[in-house]
């Protein structure tokens, strides 16, 4: 799952290396439009729907936080 998330992130913003543990939002690597694009891509890739209340920056700050969000929805 981590590899697929990294692949999606790199298609959205290929100029960044998302393999680190820094906060993607705080570092300016992702903005609100990128998050919407990421959500859409993840929903298609993993075949599930993210509730709008979960589309908040803290759920998209790192690969670990994205993995936790996906696991919340039963994606493995």
N, C-alpha and C positions, 0 to 999 in steps of 0.2 A: 504494500500500500504506500509506503514512504516513497519508493521509487516512482510510482505513478503520480503522486502529489508533486514531487520535484519536477517531473516531466511537464505537468500542467503549468506549474509556476514558470518554468523556463520558456514555455511557449508564450506566456503572457508578457513576461519581462526578461527577454533573453540576455540583457546586459548585466544581470545580477547573478551572483552565486548564492542560491538559497540553501545550500547544504550546511551553513553555519547555524548557530543557535541564537543569533541576534534577533531583536524584535523587528520584523519586516516593516511594520507600520512606522515605528519610531525612527527607523533608519531611512525612511523615505523610499523604500523599495516597492511598496504597494500603496496605492491610493484607493479611494472609495470606488472608483470605476473598476480598478483591477480586482477588488474584492467581489464585486457583482459578477465580473467575468469569471473569476475563480469559482464562485458558487455555481454558476451555470455549467461550467465545464465539469465540476465534480458531480453535480446531479446527473449529468448525461453519462459520464464515465462509470460511476458507481451505482447508477439506477436507483436513486432515492430523491427525496425532497427535503430541503432544509427549511425549517420554520423561520419565518422572518425575525422572530425574537432572538434567534441565534446568530443573525448576521450582524455581529458586533466586532470591533477591532480585536478584542482580547481572544477571540476564537481563530484569528488568522495571523497572529503575530509570529508564529514559528511553525515548523513542520510538526513538532510535538503537539502544539495546540490544535492544529488541523486534524491530526490523527485522533486526538481525544474527541473532537467534535464528531468525526465520522463514526467512531466507536459508540458514541452516545446514540447514534441512529442505527446501530447494528451492522455497520459496514466493517468487514474484516479483510 
